[in-house]
Amino acid sequence: MSIRPRAGGFPVLAEVLRLAGVTRNFWSLPSCQSIYLTKMGVVVQQGQPLVSETTDVPKFEKEALIRALRLDQAGESTFSQFLKSSWEAGVIGYDVNFEKRTCTYFGAYGEMYVEEYPAVEIHK
């Protein structure tokens, strides 16, 4: 995280994780549970859930998701804000494939939005 730039930082973080042996990362919203598939095994990380009671799932809105992505990519939101905005855009989960450099966002009814991210070089 210390080398991640404020704007456009995700590709840097993704490359560091890929170099460390992480192949996939599955996020579940609104629980904020993250599962990392690595070359050495599987790890789960439990974040702070976005909701704490029975709640309607927002309708999937691709345009709202893209706005949330662009704000995050510009360094104009925190990761917590990005997760909240994604949830409000109807995202129930996403899959980061570090080998293909893609993020696939899912809605409750099978909706999907796939975005590629650029390769970066990490200087050690």
matplotlib code that plots the C-alpha trace (Angstrom):
import matplotlib.pyplot as plt

x = [0.0, 2.9, 3.8, 0.2, -0.3, -3.5, -4.8, -4.7, -3.4, -5.4, -3.2, -0.1, -1.8, -3.0, 0.5, 2.0, -0.6, 0.0, 3.8, 3.1, 1.2, -2.4, -4.3, -7.9, -9.8, -13.6, -15.4, -18.9, -21.1, -22.6, -20.8, -17.3, -15.9, -12.9, -11.5, -8.0, -6.9, -3.2, -0.6, -0.1, -3.8, -7.0, -7.3, -10.5, -10.6, -13.7, -14.3, -16.9, -20.3, -22.1, -25.5, -26.5, -30.1, -32.4, -32.1, -33.4, -30.6, -30.3, -31.0, -27.9, -27.0, -23.9, -23.6, -23.5, -20.9, -18.8, -19.0, -17.9, -15.0, -13.9, -14.0, -11.9, -9.4, -9.0, -8.2, -11.3, -12.8, -11.6, -11.8, -14.7, -16.5, -15.9, -17.4, -20.5, -21.0, -20.6, -23.2, -25.6, -25.1, -26.4, -23.1, -23.4, -19.8, -16.9, -14.0, -10.5, -8.5, -4.9, -3.6, -6.1, -6.1, -9.8, -12.5, -15.9, -18.8, -22.0, -25.6, -28.2, -29.9, -26.8, -25.9, -22.2, -19.8, -16.2, -13.3, -9.7, -6.9, -3.5, -0.3, 2.2, 5.8, 6.9, 10.4, 11.9]
y = [0.0, 2.4, 2.5, 2.8, 6.3, 8.2, 8.3, 5.2, 3.1, -0.1, -1.5, -1.0, -2.9, -5.6, -6.1, -6.4, -9.0, -10.9, -10.9, -12.2, -15.2, -14.0, -15.2, -14.1, -12.0, -12.4, -9.7, -10.2, -7.1, -5.9, -8.3, -7.0, -10.5, -10.9, -14.3, -14.4, -17.4, -17.7, -20.2, -21.3, -21.6, -19.6, -16.8, -15.0, -11.4, -10.1, -6.4, -4.1, -5.0, -2.2, -3.2, -4.7, -5.8, -7.1, -4.7, -4.5, -5.0, -2.0, -2.4, -2.9, 0.4, 0.1, 3.9, 4.4, 1.7, 3.3, 6.7, 5.0, 3.4, 6.6, 8.5, 5.8, 5.7, 9.5, 9.2, 11.0, 8.4, 6.0, 2.3, 2.2, 4.9, 2.8, -0.3, 1.7, 3.3, 0.0, -1.6, 1.4, 0.8, -2.8, -4.7, -7.8, -9.0, -8.7, -10.9, -9.6, -11.9, -10.8, -13.0, -11.6, -8.1, -7.9, -6.9, -8.4, -6.8, -8.7, -7.8, -9.9, -11.0, -12.0, -8.6, -8.1, -5.4, -6.3, -3.8, -4.4, -2.6, -1.8, -3.7, -1.8, -2.5, -2.5, -1.3, -3.1]
z = [0.0, 0.6, -3.1, -4.3, -5.9, -4.9, -8.4, -10.5, -7.6, -8.2, -11.0, -8.7, -5.8, -8.2, -9.5, -6.1, -5.1, -8.4, -7.8, -4.3, -5.8, -5.6, -8.6, -7.9, -5.4, -4.8, -2.9, -1.6, -0.9, 1.3, 3.7, 2.6, 2.7, 0.5, -0.5, -2.0, -4.1, -3.9, -5.2, -1.6, -0.6, 0.1, 2.6, 3.7, 5.1, 6.8, 6.5, 8.1, 6.5, 4.7, 6.2, 9.5, 8.9, 6.3, 3.4, -0.2, -2.7, -5.0, -8.7, -10.8, -12.5, -14.8, -15.2, -11.4, -11.1, -13.8, -12.0, -8.7, -10.6, -12.2, -8.9, -7.3, -10.2, -10.0, -6.3, -5.3, -3.0, -0.3, -0.7, 1.8, -0.2, -3.4, -1.8, -0.6, -4.0, -5.7, -3.4, -4.0, -7.8, -7.3, -7.1, -5.0, -5.7, -7.9, -9.1, -9.7, -12.0, -11.5, -14.3, -16.9, -15.3, -15.2, -12.7, -13.2, -11.2, -10.6, -10.0, -8.2, -11.5, -13.3, -14.6, -15.3, -16.1, -16.9, -16.9, -17.8, -15.9, -17.3, -16.6, -14.5, -13.7, -10.0, -9.4, -6.4]

ax = plt.figure().add_subplot(projection="3d")
ax.plot(x, y, z, "-o")
ax.set_aspect("equal")
plt.show()
